[in-house]
Amino acid sequence: MASLKSFVHLPTLLMKHSFLKSVTCSLNGIKHALKTERNFKIQVLCGISILLLGIEAKLSKTEWCILFLTIGFVLCMELVNTCIEKTMDLVHPTYSKKVRVIKDIAAGVVTLASLVAVAVGVLLFYKLFI
């Protein structure tokens, strides 16, 4: 049985990489998702389109904040979904009903976030269409 002393001290582990290195790694992850994940690309393009619509709608500062948070929320949920799917593929590379359920739930999170985003969009942009 390994003693507690044999484990790496967490603060030491965290300090091995600079903040800049951490940011670089995170940006590499986003870049990888943009290159390889179809749904993430679609959602980024939708987000950009909605931001352009926000300019046309002359949103208030509060509305801009809500819009950025909503778009960011959907994009973050897509990245979390991708992480869950990739992790499950590593843990269980062959088909499994249990893994399928986990992946479906993760995809459901993105769908729910997207539906909330649509509702927010309707509330923010209804004045353009009336």
N, C-alpha and C positions, 0 to 999 in steps of 0.2 A: 504494500500500500504506500503510495507516494505521500510524503509529508507536505504540509502546507508551505514549507520553506522552498520546496522544489518548484512551486508555481511562480510564474513571472509576476512581479509586483505591478498591479494595474496602472498606477500613476507613471511608473517607469516606462511601461509599454506605450502609454498614451503620449509620452513626451518624445518618443523616438522619431516621430515625424513632425516637421514644422507645420504651422497653420497653413502656410502657402502650399506645402506638399499635399495637405489634406484637401484644400480647395481645388488644386490641380487634379487630384484623383476623382473628386466628385464631378468636375467638369468633363473629365474623360468618360465617366459613366453616362452623363447626359449625351455627349457626342456619340458614344457607342449606341445608345438607344435611338438617337436620330438616324443613324446609319442602318440599323438592323431591325427596328420594330415598326412595322407598318402602321399599327394603331396609334402609336406615339406620334409618328409623322402627321397622320390625319388630324389628330387632336391639336398639335402645334399649329397646323395650317388653319384649323377652325378658330383657334385662339387669336391668331394674327388677324383673321378676317373680322372677328368680333371687335377687336381693338380698333380696326379701321372704321367699323360701323359706329363705335363709340365717339370717334372724332366727328363723324357726320351728325351724330345725335347731340353734340355739344353737352356731354355729360358734366355734372357737377363734380367737385372733388370727392365728395362722399360716394357718388355713383362710380367714379373711377376706382376708388378703393375697393368697393364691392366687386367690381368687374375683375380687377387684378387678382383679388383673393379667390374668386370663383374659378377663374381660368387656372390659376396656380394649383388650386385644390384638385381639379380634374387631372392635370398633368402629373401631380404627385401621386395620385391614386393609380394612374396608369403605370408609373414607374414601380410602385409597390407591387402591383399585380404582376409585372414582368419579373421582379425579383422572386416572388413566390413561385411563379411558374418555372423559372430557371432552377430554383432550389429544389423543387419537387422533381424535376427531370434528373437532377444529379443524384438525389436520394433514392429515387425509384425509377430507373430508366425504362423499365417495361411497363406496359399498361396495367393500371390498377384502378378499381372502382373508387377506392378511398382517395387516391390522388386526384382522380377526375372530379370528385366532389369538392376537394380543396381548391382546385383550379377554377371550378365553376363559381364557388363562393367568392374567390378573389376577383373574377371577372364581373360578378354581380356588384361588387363594391364600386367598380368603375362605372358600371351602368347606372347605379343609383346616384353617384356623383354627377354623372352627365345629365341625368334627369333633373336634378336640383339645379344644375347650371342652366338648363333650358328654361326652367321656371324663373330663375333670376333674370335671364335674358329677356323673357317676355315682360317682366315687370320694368326693366330698365329701358326697353326699346319700343314699348307699345305706342308711345307718342309719335314715333316715326311713321307708323302705319295707320294712324287714325286721322 
